[in-house]
C-alpha cells in the first residue's frame, strides 16, 4: 500500500509472441500481445505499445502506441491493421528515465544496416550518461531521453566482429552487454525472429511460455504438435490469460532465439569477476503479481514466508491480524498462521476512487483515507490489531489508516512491516524517492510509532527477508536442465538489496 501511494513503481513490462508452424498464421498475434500487456499493467500505466511483423522478406512492421492504460491506448479498429502479423513485441511503461510523453513510448523501431529492428526494454542502465556520449560521438542523434532508445541505437552499431554483409545479432547483443552490465531485460525483433535477452546479473525478470490449445492448457506434457506459439514476458502471470503454459525463465546473461520452430539458447554471457546474480528482491516484496513465478517459486508463497518470518522476529500480544488491502495480504496470512492468531479484514477498499477526477478541497482532505476505505468495525472493535504492510516509505499513508481504525474501536494498532526499511535510492529500474524523503533516513524514524500514531512498529530484518526469499530456491535450482552451457550464471543464488543496504551489485557511473 505504501509503495502505491508513495509513487514507487516498477519501470516497465515487456511481452513478445511468435506464432508456431506455417505462416501466415491463424493465431491473432495482436490480440495475444494486447492481453499479455493487460496482465502486465501493474508494471506500468503511463503508456503502451506494440510492434508487429509479418516475417516476410522484406518484412512489414506495424506500430501502435498510446498514452495511458492498454485499454485506452489500443482501439479495436487500430488492432485490425495488425491482423496479418506472425510475430510481435509489446511494452507497457512506467518511466524512471525519460519524461512521460508519446515519443518515449516503446517499442522503438530503427533502421540498421541489415533492416529494421524493434526493441522493448525493462530496466535502467547504470552507465547511461557515458553511453549516450559514446553513441553521439558516432554521429547518432537521440530523439528521446529514454534508455531504451539508447539500447536500440547501440544494437544498430556494427560490432567489430561482424562481417560487412552478414548480420550477426548475437555479436551485436553481446557487444551491447559488454558496454553495460545491468539493468535490462530486452526483446529484439528482426524479420522473423525475436531475441530475448536478460542482463548477466538477472536484475529484471523474463520468462518463456508455450501457447497451447485451450483443451491442453491444464494437462501435463504435450509435444511440438500442440504448440501454437511461443511467448516471452516480464512475468509468468500473463501466461494463463492468453492460453500459455509456463516453460522456464530466461537465465541471467542468456540470449534466447524465438522462432516459429521453437526456443533456442544462443549464448550465455558471464558476469564480470564471477559476481553473484542480483535479481531485484522487491519483485518478491511488492512489484510482481502474486501468481508470477521467479526462480522456481511463486511470489505469493514467498510473501507468505516473509509474513511467517516477521511473526518470528516481531511477535506481539494482540487479538487479530489484518492488512491494508491488498498487496500485503499473503504476508498477513503467513503472520497469522505462524502466530496462531485469526486473520480478519478490517478495511474494505473502494476500487473506483481515482486520483484525476476528484479535485482536492478542505473537506476531502479532512476525510483523507475514509474516501478510499470502508471500516469493517464489527471485526475488530474492542480488540488489539496487528496490521501488516509491505513497506512504510514516507509514512503519509499508514498514519491516517491507524487513526481510522482507532476511531472505529481498535484498542491498539501494532504495525508490522514485511520488508526492511528502505534507506537508499534505486538506479536499476525502480522509481524510489530521494534518500532525504525516505522516512528511514529522517529524525522521526527514531520514534516512528509515535510519529504515525501506532502502538508499536517493527520491520522484517534484511537477513529475514533474504532467508524467506531464498528458502525455496536452492531445492529448485537443479530441476531446470534445459540450459547445458557450462557457464555458472544460472547456478548461483543472489539478490539485489541495494535499496536496503546501499551496496550496489555494480559500480555506478555518473
HELIX and SHEET records of a PDB file:
HELIX    1   1 UNK A    2  UNK A    5  1                                   4    
HELIX    2   2 UNK A   29  UNK A   39  1                                  11    
HELIX    3   3 UNK A   41  UNK A   43  5                                   3    
HELIX    4   4 UNK A   70  UNK A   73  1                                   4    
HELIX    5   5 UNK A   76  UNK A   79  1                                   4    
HELIX    6   6 UNK A   80  UNK A   82  5                                   3    
HELIX    7   7 UNK A  102  UNK A  104  5                                   3    
HELIX    8   8 UNK A  128  UNK A  137  1                                  10    
HELIX    9   9 UNK A  147  UNK A  156  1                                  10    
HELIX   10  10 UNK A  169  UNK A  179  1                                  11    
HELIX   11  11 UNK A  214  UNK A  216  5                                   3    
HELIX   12  12 UNK A  224  UNK A  226  5                                   3    
HELIX   13  13 UNK A  236  UNK A  238  5                                   3    
HELIX   14  14 UNK A  239  UNK A  242  1                                   4    
HELIX   15  15 UNK A  272  UNK A  274  5                                   3    
HELIX   16  16 UNK A  282  UNK A  282  1                                   1    
HELIX   17  17 UNK A  283  UNK A  287  3                                   5    
HELIX   18  18 UNK A  299  UNK A  313  1                                  15    
HELIX   19  19 UNK A  329  UNK A  339  1                                  11    
HELIX   20  20 UNK A  362  UNK A  367  1                                   6    
HELIX   21  21 UNK A  368  UNK A  371  5                                   4    
HELIX   22  22 UNK A  377  UNK A  379  5                                   3    
HELIX   23  23 UNK A  396  UNK A  407  1                                  12    
HELIX   24  24 UNK A  439  UNK A  441  5                                   3    
HELIX   25  25 UNK A  443  UNK A  447  5                                   5    
HELIX   26  26 UNK A  448  UNK A  452  1                                   5    
HELIX   27  27 UNK A  462  UNK A  470  1                                   9    
HELIX   28  28 UNK A  477  UNK A  479  5                                   3    
HELIX   29  29 UNK A  489  UNK A  491  5                                   3    
HELIX   30  30 UNK A  498  UNK A  501  1                                   4    
SHEET    1   A 2 UNK A   9  UNK A  10  0                                        
SHEET    2   A 2 UNK A 430  UNK A 431 -1                                        
SHEET    1   B 7 UNK A  61  UNK A  67  0                                        
SHEET    2   B 7 UNK A  47  UNK A  53 -1                                        
SHEET    3   B 7 UNK A  87  UNK A  93 -1                                        
SHEET    4   B 7 UNK A  12  UNK A  19 -1                                        
SHEET    5   B 7 UNK A 227  UNK A 233 -1                                        
SHEET    6   B 7 UNK A 207  UNK A 212 -1                                        
SHEET    7   B 7 UNK A 244  UNK A 249 -1                                        
SHEET    1   C 6 UNK A 108  UNK A 112  0                                        
SHEET    2   C 6 UNK A 115  UNK A 123 -1                                        
SHEET    3   C 6 UNK A 184  UNK A 190 -1                                        
SHEET    4   C 6 UNK A 193  UNK A 198 -1                                        
SHEET    5   C 6 UNK A 254  UNK A 259 -1                                        
SHEET    6   C 6 UNK A 262  UNK A 268 -1                                        
SHEET    1   D 2 UNK A 279  UNK A 280  0                                        
SHEET    2   D 2 UNK A 495  UNK A 496  1                                        
SHEET    1   E 2 UNK A 293  UNK A 294  0                                        
SHEET    2   E 2 UNK A 297  UNK A 298 -1                                        
SHEET    1   F 5 UNK A 342  UNK A 343  0                                        
SHEET    2   F 5 UNK A 320  UNK A 323  1                                        
SHEET    3   F 5 UNK A 384  UNK A 389  1                                        
SHEET    4   F 5 UNK A 412  UNK A 417  1                                        
SHEET    5   F 5 UNK A 456  UNK A 459  1                                        
SHEET    1   G 2 UNK A 347  UNK A 349  0                                        
SHEET    2   G 2 UNK A 373  UNK A 375 -1                                        
END                                                                             
